[in-house]
Amino acid sequence: MPAGVRVTLRTDSSSLVCRYQADPAPTLNGPGERARIDVVCDGRRADTVKLETHGGDAGFRCEGLPGRMAAPGH
């Protein structure tokens, strides 16, 4: 499971949907816990979403973003 990976997007959308193909599909050892991603907007954590996995495909959905461009530098 990767850790410390950062992807930067610039959007004025109020929601974000992301799908990707993991090779191999992510698995966690231990209790049945799903991988999570922190969504940060304007330097603050807007949401923590759980990755949904189906075979080798994974993705997430985040709702409730501000719906405006972030201030420069964020």
N, C-alpha and C positions, 0 to 999 in steps of 0.2 A: 504494500500500500504506500503510495507516494505521500510525502509530508512536506510542507513548506512550499508547495507549488502555487504560483501566483499568475492569474490571468487578468489582464486589465481590459475593460470594455468602456466605451463612452456612448451613452444613450440617454434619451429623454423619455424612455418608456417607463411605465409604472409597473411592469412585470418583466421577468426574465425566464426563459426556458432554454435549457441546454441539454443536448444529447451528445454522447460520444461513444465510441467503441473501444473498450479496453481489451488489450491482448497480453496476457489472459485476463478474463473477467476478475475484478477485485474480490478477494475473500479476506475475511478476518478470522484469526484464531481466537478461541475463547467463546464467551457467551454470544448469543445471536444478536449482535449489535451491528447496525448498518453504518457505513462510512458517512461522514457529515462534511459539509462545506460551509464556511462562513462567507456571507455576502456582505461586503463593505461598501457604503455609499457616503461620500463627503467625509471620509476618515472615520466613520462610526459603523459598527456592526449593525446592519439593517435586519439580518435574519440568519439563522443557522438552519440549513435544510439537509435532509437525509437523501443520500443517493438512492435512487430506485434502480435495481438491476434486473435485467431479463436476458439470460444467456450472456453473450458478450457485449450487449448494449447496456448503457447506463445513462442516467440523466437526472435532472432536478428541475423544479419550478419554484420561483420566488415571486410573490405578489406583494403589493403595498410599497413599492419604491416611490420616491418623490414625484416622478413624472416630469423632471426638469434636468437640464444639464448641471453637473456639479460645478462648484467654483473652481477657477484655474488652480492647478497644483494639487487637486484632490483626486 
